[in-house]
Amino acid sequence: MLVPNAQAEIDIPPRARKQPKQTRSKILVQSIKEATLIVVDRYGTDDVQASTICEVAGIAMGSLYQYFVNVESIFASLYEDHIKATLAQALEQDYSTKLLAELHTTLRGLDERLGVSYYRQFYSKGLNNLFGVPLHTVTH
């Protein structure tokens, strides 16, 4: 009898199609992410459109879809950027609890700013397991 993989039932946020390798591609992807935050701040989260992001970033729609599946994959990429940057700093500082607490605050803030609950739904469990303690219990 096969036991179903419990991980297969867990939803994961949409992922980027590919990671940029060249400098100009990295700049393009960063401009897409920055434009996404501008669109969210300017128009709210109810109906963020890829076309609006492209307009703000000054790029063609195909350029966005070369790297991202949809708007939600851009959102997920923003979370992952914050996680990677904070973890790199924490490793340099021997897992600074201040940085871990800031990560928790930043990701919860992204949930509010983007009008989603990616941190709560997708990232908090993995980060809690990584550090062996829920991030919200980490104090400065």
C-alpha positions, 0 to 999 in steps of 0.5 A: 500500500502506498502512503500519499506524500503529505507534502504533495497536498500542501499548496505552494506559492507560484514560482518564477519561471526562471532566474535571471543570469545576466546583469541586464536580465537581473535589472529587468526582473528587479524593475518588474518587482519594483513596479509591482510594489508601485502599482500596489501602493498606487492602485491597491491590491484588488486588481493588480494587472500584469499590463499595469506592471509592465506599463509602470516598468516600461517593458513589454508584456513578454518580458514579464512573462519570460520570468514570471508565470503571473502576478502572484509569482512576482509577489512570491518572489518579493517574499523570497528576496526578503527571506534570502537577504535576511538569512544571508545577514543572519548567517553572517551575524551568527543567527542574529535574533534581531534580524529574525524578528525583523524578517517576521515583521517584514513578511507580515508587512508584505502580507498586508501591503500585497493583500495576501497571506503568503507568509502565514500560508507558505513561508512561516512553517518552513522558517519556523522549522529552519530555526527551530522556534516560531519567528514571532517568539523571537525578541530583539 
